[in-house]
Amino acid sequence: MILYDVKIAPSPRRVRIFLAEKNLDVEVIQVNTAEGEHLKEDFLNLNPWATVPVLKLDDGTCISEAIACCRYLEENYPNPPLMGADPSEKAIISMWEHRMEWDGFLPVAEFLRNSVERFKNRGLTGTLNFNQIPALAERGKKRIAHFHDFLDKRLAESKFVATDKYSIADITAQVSIDFAQRAGVSIPEDKKNILRWHSNVDSRESAKS
């Protein structure tokens, strides 16, 4: 397998953490998005949506989207289970992972894509150019604040995001929180449950991925 990666990007980091938790070692190729390598024909042949990560299988099949990559890895390397061990747990983890992406990851992307100079005319990922919309940056920042409130309440009642065990939901939440902090939006000091949980997940070896 080959993972097409961008080291500083949040989406492929989810796959790198997943791989580390599974103790899997794959070939990694860095895609130079700053130079537009993801928009060139060679990369578009791998992923017409021009996004990372892409997991290229030994038979040449290419899987894009972080959670789709993780699903493939989970099915082929089920231990330790990161997406659930039985139907109920799988559904619960999937539910919480989706909320972490919708309520956390996407608002940070909305804020960053519509406020940072290097994303000028790149308000959305993909092959088309879209102007930044300052109002979306403001909305994204408000959504991040809501995410902090929501996640802190959840973590007051649960050691980890979805269940009492570390899962893909924690990976998405962790990457979202770290993504926000890189964008200048730190965990508020009064969010003690997030701070406790983040210290826990950040101490895992996989967090270095």
Residue frames as a rotation matrix with the C-alpha (Angstrom) as fourth column:
MET 1
0.572 0.821 0.000 0.00
0.821 -0.572 0.000 0.00
0.000 0.000 -1.000 0.00
ILE 2
-0.654 -0.688 0.314 0.98
0.679 -0.717 -0.158 3.61
0.334 0.110 0.936 -0.58
LEU 3
0.344 0.709 -0.615 -0.41
0.848 -0.516 -0.119 6.57
-0.402 -0.481 -0.779 1.34
TYR 4
-0.285 -0.325 0.902 -0.40
0.663 -0.746 -0.059 9.86
0.692 0.581 0.429 -0.55
ASP 5
0.284 0.200 -0.938 -0.01
0.949 -0.198 0.245 12.40
-0.137 -0.960 -0.246 2.21
VAL 6
0.136 -0.370 0.919 0.52
0.098 -0.918 -0.384 16.05
0.986 0.142 -0.089 3.05
LYS 7
-0.483 -0.457 -0.747 2.30
0.661 0.369 -0.654 16.18
0.575 -0.809 0.124 6.38
ILE 8
-0.998 0.032 -0.060 0.74
0.014 -0.759 -0.651 19.44
-0.066 -0.650 0.757 7.59
ALA 9
-0.468 0.880 -0.078 -2.80
-0.578 -0.238 0.780 18.67
0.668 0.411 0.620 6.41
PRO 10
-0.417 0.330 0.847 -5.39
-0.854 0.178 -0.489 17.41
-0.312 -0.927 0.207 8.93
SER 11
0.601 0.767 -0.225 -7.28
-0.798 0.559 -0.225 14.88
-0.046 0.315 0.948 6.80
PRO 12
0.364 -0.488 -0.793 -4.34
-0.233 0.777 -0.585 12.57
0.902 0.398 0.170 6.06
ARG 13
-0.609 -0.575 0.546 -3.25
-0.661 -0.012 -0.750 12.87
0.438 -0.818 -0.373 9.69
ARG 14
0.260 0.772 0.580 -6.38
-0.926 0.370 -0.078 10.94
-0.275 -0.517 0.811 10.65
VAL 15
0.879 0.031 -0.476 -5.18
-0.263 0.864 -0.429 8.06
0.398 0.502 0.768 8.48
ARG 16
-0.105 -0.991 -0.088 -1.63
-0.304 0.116 -0.946 8.29
0.947 -0.072 -0.313 9.83
ILE 17
-0.404 0.040 0.914 -2.91
-0.915 -0.023 -0.403 8.07
0.005 -0.999 0.046 13.42
PHE 18
0.669 0.731 0.133 -5.15
-0.718 0.682 -0.140 5.14
-0.193 -0.001 0.981 12.43
LEU 19
0.591 -0.541 -0.599 -2.20
-0.178 0.636 -0.751 3.34
0.787 0.550 0.280 10.84
ALA 20
-0.442 -0.809 0.387 -0.08
-0.547 -0.099 -0.832 3.96
0.711 -0.579 -0.399 13.94
GLU 21
-0.051 0.522 0.851 -2.78
-0.965 0.195 -0.178 2.60
-0.259 -0.830 0.494 16.24
LYS 22
0.915 0.396 -0.081 -2.94
-0.399 0.851 -0.343 -0.52
-0.067 0.345 0.936 14.03
ASN 23
0.206 -0.939 0.275 0.87
-0.310 0.204 0.929 -0.74
-0.928 -0.276 -0.249 14.09
LEU 24
0.660 0.069 0.748 0.91
0.646 0.457 -0.612 -0.76
-0.384 0.887 0.256 10.28
ASP 25
-0.138 -0.780 -0.610 3.82
-0.045 -0.611 0.791 0.54
-0.989 0.137 0.049 8.25
VAL 26
0.599 0.366 0.712 3.09
0.688 0.218 -0.692 1.65
-0.409 0.904 -0.121 4.68
GLU 27
-0.526 -0.732 0.432 4.98
0.850 -0.441 0.289 3.56
-0.021 0.519 0.854 2.04
VAL 28
0.426 0.624 -0.655 4.21
0.581 -0.744 -0.331 7.29
-0.693 -0.239 -0.680 2.21
ILE 29
-0.405 -0.467 0.786 4.50
0.889 -0.403 0.218 9.75
0.214 0.787 0.578 -0.67
GLN 30
-0.268 0.252 -0.930 4.25
0.461 -0.814 -0.354 13.45
-0.846 -0.523 0.102 0.09
VAL 31
0.144 0.425 0.894 2.15
0.974 -0.219 -0.054 15.51
0.173 0.879 -0.445 -2.32
ASN 32
-0.767 -0.514 -0.384 3.37
0.567 -0.823 -0.033 19.09
-0.299 -0.244 0.923 -2.77
THR 33
0.216 0.957 0.192 0.05
0.971 -0.191 -0.141 20.90
-0.098 0.217 -0.971 -2.68
ALA 34
0.264 -0.182 -0.947 1.79
0.226 -0.943 0.245 24.27
-0.938 -0.278 -0.208 -2.25
GLU 35
-0.701 -0.577 -0.418 3.14
-0.322 -0.267 0.908 23.80
-0.636 0.772 0.001 -5.78
GLY 36
0.077 0.870 -0.487 -0.20
-0.930 -0.114 -0.351 22.51
-0.360 0.480 0.800 -7.08
GLU 37
-0.849 -0.491 -0.197 0.93
-0.529 0.788 0.315 18.93
0.000 0.372 -0.928 -7.49
HIS 38
-0.623 0.677 0.391 -2.53
0.218 0.630 -0.745 17.71
-0.751 -0.379 -0.541 -6.45
LEU 39
0.359 0.775 -0.520 -4.02
-0.302 -0.430 -0.851 19.51
-0.883 0.462 0.080 -9.47
LYS 40
-0.362 -0.580 -0.730 -1.77
-0.898 0.006 0.440 17.84
-0.251 0.814 -0.523 -12.03
GLU 41
0.250 0.577 -0.778 -2.80
-0.838 0.531 0.125 14.95
0.485 0.621 0.616 -14.23
ASP 42
-0.506 -0.522 -0.687 -0.71
-0.165 0.840 -0.517 12.32
0.847 -0.149 -0.511 -12.48
PHE 43
-0.982 0.163 0.100 -2.41
-0.084 0.103 -0.991 12.95
-0.172 -0.981 -0.088 -9.14
LEU 44
-0.254 0.951 -0.176 -5.86
-0.907 -0.298 -0.299 13.48
-0.336 0.084 0.938 -10.65
ASN 45
-0.127 0.142 -0.982 -5.57
-0.589 0.786 0.190 10.00
0.798 0.602 -0.016 -12.13
LEU 46
-0.847 -0.186 -0.498 -5.34
0.277 0.645 -0.712 8.76
0.453 -0.741 -0.495 -8.55
ASN 47
-0.339 0.727 -0.597 -8.07
0.803 -0.107 -0.587 11.02
-0.491 -0.678 -0.547 -7.19
PRO 48
-0.334 0.233 0.913 -10.18
0.767 -0.495 0.407 13.23
0.547 0.837 -0.013 -9.48
TRP 49
0.770 0.629 -0.105 -11.30
0.551 -0.574 0.606 15.27
0.321 -0.524 -0.789 -6.44
ALA 50
0.146 -0.833 0.534 -7.69
0.160 -0.513 -0.843 16.47
0.976 0.209 0.058 -5.99
THR 51
0.565 0.081 0.821 -7.62
-0.744 -0.382 0.549 15.87
0.358 -0.921 -0.156 -2.24
VAL 52
-0.525 -0.673 -0.520 -5.46
-0.177 0.684 -0.707 13.95
0.833 -0.279 -0.478 0.20
PRO 53
-0.358 -0.817 0.452 -5.26
-0.545 0.576 0.609 11.38
-0.758 -0.028 -0.652 1.61
VAL 54
0.510 0.418 -0.751 -5.27
-0.813 0.519 -0.264 8.70
0.279 0.746 0.605 -1.06
LEU 55
-0.024 -0.460 0.888 -4.57
-0.554 0.745 0.371 5.08
-0.832 -0.483 -0.273 -0.19
LYS 56
0.209 0.001 -0.978 -3.31
-0.942 0.268 -0.201 3.15
0.262 0.964 0.056 -3.20
LEU 57
0.635 0.115 0.764 -3.70
-0.454 0.856 0.249 -0.61
-0.625 -0.505 0.596 -2.81
ASP 58
-0.335 -0.868 0.367 -1.33
-0.218 0.450 0.866 -3.22
-0.917 0.210 -0.340 -4.17
ASP 59
-0.181 0.335 0.925 -3.73
0.819 0.572 -0.047 -3.97
-0.544 0.749 -0.378 -7.05
GLY 60
-0.833 -0.242 0.497 -3.79
0.499 -0.716 0.488 -0.29
0.238 0.655 0.717 -8.07
THR 61
0.240 0.970 0.038 -7.17
0.781 -0.217 0.585 0.55
0.576 -0.111 -0.810 -6.52
CYS 62
-0.807 -0.484 0.337 -7.20
0.243 -0.794 -0.557 4.08
0.538 -0.368 0.759 -5.09
ILE 63
0.213 0.840 -0.499 -9.29
0.909 0.016 0.416 5.07
0.357 -0.542 -0.760 -2.08
SER 64
-0.669 -0.342 0.660 -9.70
0.107 -0.923 -0.369 8.73
0.735 -0.177 0.654 -1.18
GLU 65
0.349 0.705 0.617 -11.44
-0.504 -0.414 0.758 10.32
0.790 -0.575 0.211 1.84
ALA 66
-0.500 -0.714 0.490 -9.90
-0.767 0.101 -0.634 9.72
0.403 -0.693 -0.598 5.25
ILE 67
-0.099 0.517 0.850 -12.72
-0.807 0.458 -0.373 7.66
-0.582 -0.723 0.372 6.75
ALA 68
0.863 0.340 -0.373 -12.97
-0.503 0.650 -0.570 5.47
0.049 0.679 0.732 3.64
CYS 69
0.015 -0.938 -0.347 -9.23
-0.522 0.288 -0.803 4.76
0.853 0.193 -0.485 3.95
CYS 70
-0.609 -0.224 0.761 -9.71
-0.793 0.188 -0.579 3.90
-0.014 -0.956 -0.292 7.62
ARG 71
0.450 0.837 0.311 -12.67
-0.777 0.539 -0.325 1.66
-0.440 -0.095 0.893 6.82
TYR 72
0.647 -0.290 -0.705 -10.53
-0.423 0.632 -0.649 -0.35
0.634 0.719 0.286 4.40
LEU 73
-0.428 -0.901 0.067 -7.80
-0.515 0.183 -0.837 -0.70
0.742 -0.393 -0.543 7.02
GLU 74
-0.314 0.398 0.862 -10.28
-0.904 0.152 -0.399 -1.68
-0.290 -0.905 0.312 9.73
GLU 75
0.725 0.678 -0.119 -11.80
-0.675 0.667 -0.314 -4.41
-0.133 0.308 0.942 7.58
ASN 76
0.601 -0.559 -0.571 -8.43
-0.155 0.620 -0.769 -5.90
0.784 0.551 0.286 6.71
TYR 77
-0.569 -0.775 -0.274 -6.69
0.239 0.163 -0.957 -5.32
0.787 -0.611 0.093 10.03
PRO 78
0.311 0.942 0.124 -9.46
0.153 -0.178 0.972 -5.52
0.938 -0.283 -0.200 12.65
ASN 79
0.755 -0.051 -0.653 -7.27
0.653 0.142 0.744 -5.48
0.055 -0.989 0.140 15.75
PRO 80
-0.765 0.532 -0.364 -7.31
0.433 0.006 -0.901 -3.37
-0.477 -0.847 -0.235 17.72
PRO 81
-0.076 0.814 0.576 -10.85
0.974 -0.064 0.219 -2.41
0.215 0.577 -0.788 16.71
LEU 82
-0.873 -0.261 -0.413 -11.14
0.346 -0.926 -0.147 1.34
-0.344 -0.271 0.899 16.19
MET 83
-0.737 0.665 -0.120 -14.54
-0.570 -0.517 0.639 1.38
0.363 0.539 0.760 14.49
GLY 84
0.136 0.828 0.545 -16.42
-0.985 0.170 -0.012 -0.96
-0.102 -0.535 0.839 16.81
ALA 85
-0.847 -0.506 0.166 -16.45
-0.511 0.860 0.014 -4.65
-0.150 -0.073 -0.986 17.70
ASP 86
-0.607 0.725 0.326 -20.17
0.667 0.688 -0.286 -5.42
-0.432 0.044 -0.901 17.30
PRO 87
-0.251 0.528 0.812 -23.10
0.826 -0.321 0.463 -3.91
0.505 0.787 -0.356 15.36
SER 88
0.761 0.588 -0.275 -24.23
0.640 -0.606 0.473 -1.64
0.111 -0.536 -0.837 18.19
GLU 89
0.291 -0.744 -0.602 -20.76
0.431 -0.460 0.777 -0.34
-0.854 -0.485 0.186 18.95
LYS 90
-0.586 -0.496 0.640 -20.02
0.776 -0.118 0.619 0.15
-0.232 0.860 0.455 15.26
ALA 91
0.156 0.750 0.642 -23.14
0.797 -0.479 0.367 2.26
0.583 0.455 -0.673 14.85
ILE 92
0.837 0.152 -0.526 -22.45
0.496 -0.618 0.610 4.34
-0.232 -0.771 -0.592 17.96
ILE 93
-0.097 -0.955 -0.279 -18.84
0.503 -0.289 0.814 5.03
-0.859 -0.061 0.509 16.96
SER 94
-0.515 -0.027 0.857 -19.93
0.845 -0.179 0.503 5.90
0.140 0.983 0.116 13.42
MET 95
0.569 0.805 0.164 -22.53
0.727 -0.587 0.356 8.32
0.384 -0.083 -0.920 14.81
TRP 96
0.732 -0.317 -0.604 -20.02
0.328 -0.613 0.719 10.08
-0.598 -0.724 -0.345 17.05
GLU 97
-0.377 -0.894 0.240 -17.31
0.672 -0.086 0.736 10.17
-0.637 0.439 0.633 14.40
HIS 98
-0.139 0.419 0.897 -19.73
0.886 -0.351 0.302 11.88
0.441 0.837 -0.323 12.04
ARG 99
0.862 0.486 -0.142 -20.60
0.491 -0.735 0.467 14.47
0.122 -0.472 -0.873 14.70
MET 100
0.297 -0.836 -0.462 -16.90
0.434 -0.313 0.845 15.14
-0.851 -0.451 0.269 15.32
GLU 101
-0.593 -0.487 0.641 -16.41
0.777 -0.139 0.614 15.75
-0.210 0.862 0.461 11.62
TRP 102
0.054 0.727 0.684 -19.56
0.793 -0.448 0.413 17.81
0.607 0.520 -0.601 11.09
ASP 103
0.907 0.410 -0.097 -19.40
0.364 -0.646 0.672 19.84
0.213 -0.644 -0.735 14.32
GLY 104
0.592 -0.746 -0.305 -15.61
0.148 -0.271 0.951 20.10
-0.792 -0.608 -0.050 14.66
PHE 105
-0.285 -0.823 0.492 -13.52
0.646 0.215 0.732 19.33
-0.708 0.527 0.470 11.62
LEU 106
-0.055 0.324 0.945 -15.66
0.967 -0.217 0.131 21.08
0.248 0.921 -0.301 9.00
PRO 107
0.920 0.377 -0.106 -16.15
0.391 -0.883 0.259 24.34
0.004 -0.279 -0.960 10.98
VAL 108
0.276 -0.895 -0.351 -12.37
0.158 -0.318 0.935 24.66
-0.948 -0.313 0.053 11.37
ALA 109
-0.469 -0.413 0.781 -11.95
0.800 0.176 0.573 24.13
-0.374 0.894 0.248 7.64
GLU 110
0.435 0.727 0.532 -14.70
0.853 -0.522 0.015 26.70
0.288 0.447 -0.847 6.99
PHE 111
0.863 -0.167 -0.477 -12.92
0.165 -0.799 0.578 29.23
-0.478 -0.577 -0.662 9.22
LEU 112
-0.039 -0.999 -0.008 -9.45
0.218 -0.016 0.976 28.57
-0.975 0.037 0.218 7.80
ARG 113
-0.322 -0.085 0.943 -10.38
0.911 0.242 0.333 28.35
-0.256 0.967 0.000 4.13
ASN 114
0.446 0.631 0.635 -12.21
0.771 -0.632 0.086 31.67
0.455 0.451 -0.768 4.29
SER 115
0.985 -0.060 -0.160 -9.69
0.049 -0.796 0.603 33.68
-0.163 -0.602 -0.782 6.31
VAL 116
0.275 -0.960 0.048 -6.10
0.263 0.123 0.957 32.63
-0.925 -0.251 0.286 5.58
GLU 117
0.252 -0.217 -0.943 -4.23
-0.701 -0.712 -0.024 34.43
-0.666 0.668 -0.332 2.81
ARG 118
-0.750 -0.661 -0.027 -2.72
-0.495 0.534 0.686 31.29
-0.439 0.528 -0.727 1.28
PHE 119
-0.557 0.636 0.533 -6.23
0.650 0.734 -0.196 30.03
-0.516 0.237 -0.823 0.56
LYS 120
-0.248 0.440 -0.863 -7.25
-0.427 -0.849 -0.310 33.13
-0.870 0.292 0.399 -1.34
ASN 121
-0.034 0.400 -0.916 -9.44
-0.996 0.059 0.063 31.94
0.079 0.915 0.396 -4.25
ARG 122
-0.591 -0.150 -0.793 -9.30
-0.174 0.983 -0.056 28.43
0.788 0.105 -0.607 -2.69
GLY 123
-0.330 0.556 0.763 -12.33
-0.930 -0.328 -0.164 28.65
0.159 -0.764 0.626 -0.42
LEU 124
0.725 0.507 0.467 -13.07
-0.558 0.829 -0.034 24.98
-0.404 -0.236 0.884 -1.05
THR 125
-0.355 -0.808 0.471 -10.90
-0.285 0.573 0.769 21.98
-0.891 0.139 -0.433 -1.79
GLY 126
0.458 0.514 0.725 -11.02
0.457 0.564 -0.688 20.43
-0.762 0.647 0.023 -5.25
THR 127
-0.322 -0.613 0.721 -10.20
0.911 0.008 0.413 21.40
-0.259 0.790 0.556 -8.80
LEU 128
0.263 0.508 0.820 -12.33
0.692 -0.692 0.207 24.57
0.673 0.513 -0.533 -8.95
ASN 129
-0.835 -0.550 -0.018 -11.47
0.441 -0.650 -0.619 27.97
0.329 -0.525 0.785 -7.50
PHE 130
0.361 0.932 -0.019 -13.89
0.733 -0.270 0.625 29.64
0.577 -0.240 -0.781 -5.09
ASN 131
-0.179 -0.384 0.906 -13.51
-0.169 -0.895 -0.413 33.07
0.969 -0.227 0.096 -3.52
GLN 132
-0.806 -0.100 -0.583 -13.20
0.553 0.223 -0.803 33.36
0.211 -0.970 -0.124 0.23
ILE 133
0.136 0.888 0.440 -16.33
0.201 -0.460 0.865 34.50
0.970 -0.029 -0.242 2.03
PRO 134
-0.724 -0.534 0.436 -15.51
-0.264 -0.368 -0.891 36.39
0.637 -0.761 0.126 5.26
ALA 135
0.046 0.827 0.561 -18.96
-0.967 -0.103 0.231 35.69
0.249 -0.553 0.795 6.69
LEU 136
0.731 0.174 -0.659 -18.24
-0.147 0.984 0.097 31.97
0.666 0.026 0.746 6.48
ALA 137
-0.368 -0.907 -0.204 -15.03
0.206 0.135 -0.969 32.49
0.907 -0.398 0.137 8.44
GLU 138
-0.605 0.224 0.764 -17.04
-0.730 -0.540 -0.420 34.18
0.319 -0.811 0.490 11.18
ARG 139
0.536 0.844 -0.023 -19.62
-0.786 0.509 0.350 31.41
0.307 -0.170 0.936 11.14
GLY 140
0.353 -0.483 -0.801 -16.87
0.107 0.872 -0.478 28.80
0.929 0.083 0.360 11.29
LYS 141
-0.703 -0.666 0.249 -15.38
-0.123 -0.232 -0.965 30.42
0.700 -0.709 0.081 14.37
LYS 142
-0.210 0.726 0.655 -18.77
-0.973 -0.222 -0.066 30.46
0.098 -0.651 0.752 16.10
ARG 143
0.701 0.469 -0.537 -19.29
-0.478 0.868 0.133 26.81
0.529 0.164 0.833 15.21
ILE 144
-0.191 -0.846 -0.497 -15.91
0.125 0.481 -0.868 25.95
0.973 -0.228 0.014 16.75
ALA 145
-0.733 -0.014 0.680 -17.04
-0.613 -0.420 -0.669 27.59
0.295 -0.907 0.300 20.01
HIS 146
0.358 0.921 0.152 -20.21
-0.929 0.334 0.161 25.51
0.097 -0.199 0.975 19.91
PHE 147
0.460 -0.282 -0.842 -18.10
-0.130 0.917 -0.378 22.40
0.878 0.284 0.385 19.27
HIS 148
-0.666 -0.739 0.099 -16.01
-0.153 0.006 -0.988 23.13
0.730 -0.673 -0.117 22.35
ASP 149
-0.375 0.614 0.695 -19.18
-0.927 -0.232 -0.295 23.46
-0.020 -0.755 0.656 24.45
PHE 150
0.612 0.707 -0.355 -20.73
-0.743 0.667 0.048 20.30
0.271 0.234 0.934 23.06
LEU 151
0.217 -0.614 -0.759 -17.59
-0.032 0.772 -0.634 18.17
0.976 0.162 0.148 23.30
ASP 152
-0.725 -0.508 0.466 -16.83
-0.440 -0.179 -0.880 19.29
0.530 -0.843 -0.094 26.85
LYS 153
0.019 0.825 0.565 -20.31
-0.989 0.099 -0.111 18.21
-0.147 -0.557 0.818 27.98
ARG 154
0.715 0.225 -0.662 -19.92
-0.442 0.879 -0.178 14.87
0.542 0.420 0.728 26.25
LEU 155
-0.080 -0.878 -0.473 -16.53
0.052 0.470 -0.881 14.23
0.995 -0.095 0.008 27.84
ALA 156
-0.418 0.062 0.906 -17.96
-0.870 -0.316 -0.379 15.00
0.263 -0.947 0.186 31.27
GLU 157
0.431 0.714 0.551 -19.87
-0.806 0.580 -0.121 11.72
-0.406 -0.392 0.825 30.98
SER 158
0.988 -0.114 0.108 -17.49
0.152 0.869 -0.472 9.58
-0.040 0.482 0.875 28.94
LYS 159
0.311 -0.948 -0.069 -13.74
0.232 0.005 0.973 8.89
-0.922 -0.318 0.221 29.10
PHE 160
-0.833 -0.506 0.223 -13.58
0.314 -0.101 0.944 8.88
-0.455 0.857 0.243 25.31
VAL 161
-0.798 0.485 -0.359 -15.83
-0.589 -0.755 0.289 10.43
-0.130 0.442 0.888 22.70
ALA 162
-0.253 0.739 -0.624 -17.98
-0.664 0.337 0.668 7.52
0.704 0.583 0.405 21.57
THR 163
0.694 0.393 -0.604 -17.61
0.103 0.776 0.623 4.78
0.713 -0.494 0.498 24.20
ASP 164
0.887 -0.415 0.201 -15.30
-0.286 -0.153 0.946 3.96
-0.362 -0.897 -0.254 27.11
LYS 165
0.239 -0.823 0.515 -12.63
0.649 0.530 0.546 2.95
-0.723 0.204 0.660 24.58
TYR 166
-0.315 -0.493 -0.811 -10.45
-0.339 -0.739 0.582 4.95
-0.887 0.458 0.065 22.20
SER 167
0.189 0.470 0.862 -11.86
0.696 0.556 -0.455 4.94
-0.693 0.686 -0.222 18.65
ILE 168
-0.438 -0.268 0.858 -11.92
0.874 -0.350 0.337 6.67
0.210 0.897 0.388 15.29
ALA 169
0.643 0.715 0.276 -14.25
0.586 -0.691 0.424 9.24
0.493 -0.111 -0.863 16.87
ASP 170
0.689 -0.480 -0.543 -11.41
0.358 -0.425 0.831 10.30
-0.630 -0.767 -0.121 19.15
ILE 171
-0.338 -0.841 0.423 -9.04
0.813 -0.035 0.581 10.52
-0.474 0.540 0.696 16.21
THR 172
-0.077 0.386 0.919 -11.36
0.788 -0.541 0.293 12.87
0.610 0.747 -0.263 14.31
ALA 173
0.898 0.424 -0.119 -12.00
0.394 -0.652 0.648 14.93
0.197 -0.628 -0.753 17.44
GLN 174
0.370 -0.844 -0.389 -8.29
0.546 -0.141 0.826 15.16
-0.752 -0.518 0.408 18.27
VAL 175
-0.492 -0.559 0.667 -7.33
0.863 -0.216 0.457 16.21
-0.112 0.800 0.589 14.75
SER 176
0.314 0.696 0.646 -10.18
0.676 -0.641 0.362 18.76
0.666 0.323 -0.672 14.76
ILE 177
0.905 -0.006 -0.426 -9.01
0.359 -0.525 0.772 20.25
-0.228 -0.851 -0.473 18.07
ASP 178
-0.016 -0.994 -0.105 -5.38
0.599 -0.094 0.796 20.37
-0.801 -0.051 0.597 16.93
PHE 179
-0.292 0.039 0.956 -6.46
0.919 -0.265 0.292 21.79
0.264 0.964 0.041 13.57
ALA 180
0.727 0.638 0.253 -8.35
0.511 -0.749 0.421 24.57
0.458 -0.176 -0.871 15.37
GLN 181
0.680 -0.523 -0.514 -5.37
0.368 -0.364 0.856 25.33
-0.634 -0.771 -0.055 17.61
ARG 182
-0.383 -0.824 0.419 -3.12
0.798 -0.066 0.599 25.67
-0.466 0.563 0.683 14.57
ALA 183
-0.104 0.452 0.886 -5.69
0.768 -0.530 0.360 28.08
0.632 0.717 -0.292 13.15
GLY 184
-0.771 -0.329 0.545 -5.42
-0.032 -0.835 -0.549 30.16
0.636 -0.441 0.633 16.34
VAL 185
0.209 0.890 0.405 -8.46
-0.722 -0.139 0.678 28.87
0.660 -0.434 0.613 18.20
SER 186
-0.775 -0.627 -0.077 -7.26
-0.374 0.554 -0.744 27.21
0.510 -0.548 -0.663 21.41
ILE 187
-0.133 0.679 -0.722 -9.18
0.660 0.604 0.446 25.02
0.739 -0.417 -0.529 23.82
PRO 188
0.269 0.266 0.926 -10.83
-0.402 -0.842 0.359 27.43
0.875 -0.469 -0.119 26.29
GLU 189
-0.714 -0.677 0.179 -9.37
-0.406 0.192 -0.894 27.14
0.571 -0.710 -0.412 29.79
ASP 190
-0.332 0.655 0.679 -12.78
-0.884 0.036 -0.467 26.39
-0.330 -0.755 0.566 31.30
LYS 191
0.575 0.511 -0.639 -13.21
-0.723 0.683 -0.105 23.26
0.383 0.523 0.762 29.12
LYS 192
-0.053 -0.660 0.749 -11.64
-0.937 0.292 0.191 21.00
-0.345 -0.692 -0.634 31.73
ASN 193
0.481 0.298 0.825 -13.05
-0.133 0.954 -0.267 17.80
-0.867 0.018 0.499 30.27
ILE 194
0.980 -0.197 -0.026 -11.62
-0.014 0.062 -0.998 18.50
0.198 0.978 0.058 26.82
LEU 195
0.323 -0.918 0.231 -8.28
-0.869 -0.384 -0.311 19.40
0.374 -0.101 -0.922 28.37
ARG 196
0.064 -0.238 0.969 -8.23
-0.691 0.690 0.215 16.14
-0.720 -0.683 -0.121 30.36
TRP 197
0.744 0.309 0.592 -9.20
0.165 0.774 -0.611 14.06
-0.647 0.552 0.525 27.33
HIS 198
0.906 -0.410 -0.103 -6.81
-0.252 -0.328 -0.911 15.89
0.339 0.851 -0.400 25.00
SER 199
0.116 -0.887 0.447 -3.90
-0.991 -0.072 0.114 15.33
-0.069 -0.456 -0.887 27.38
ASN 200
0.211 0.070 0.975 -4.80
-0.310 0.951 -0.002 11.64
-0.927 -0.302 0.222 27.37
VAL 201
0.865 0.183 0.467 -5.03
0.338 0.476 -0.812 11.18
-0.371 0.860 0.350 23.59
ASP 202
0.802 -0.596 -0.036 -2.06
-0.485 -0.614 -0.623 13.44
0.349 0.517 -0.781 22.97
SER 203
0.131 -0.771 0.624 0.10
-0.875 0.206 0.438 11.18
-0.465 -0.603 -0.648 25.15
ARG 204
0.715 0.153 0.683 -0.50
0.099 0.944 -0.316 8.21
-0.692 0.294 0.659 22.84
GLU 205
-0.332 -0.928 0.171 2.38
0.270 0.080 0.960 7.32
-0.904 0.365 0.224 20.57
SER 206
-0.134 0.363 0.922 0.08
0.978 0.198 0.064 7.62
-0.159 0.911 -0.382 17.56
ALA 207
0.758 0.483 -0.439 -0.45
0.464 -0.872 -0.159 11.34
-0.459 -0.083 -0.885 18.25
LYS 208
-0.050 -0.880 -0.473 3.03
-0.084 -0.468 0.879 11.99
-0.995 0.084 -0.051 16.88
SER 209
-0.268 -0.027 0.963 1.87
0.816 0.525 0.242 10.81
-0.512 0.851 -0.118 13.46
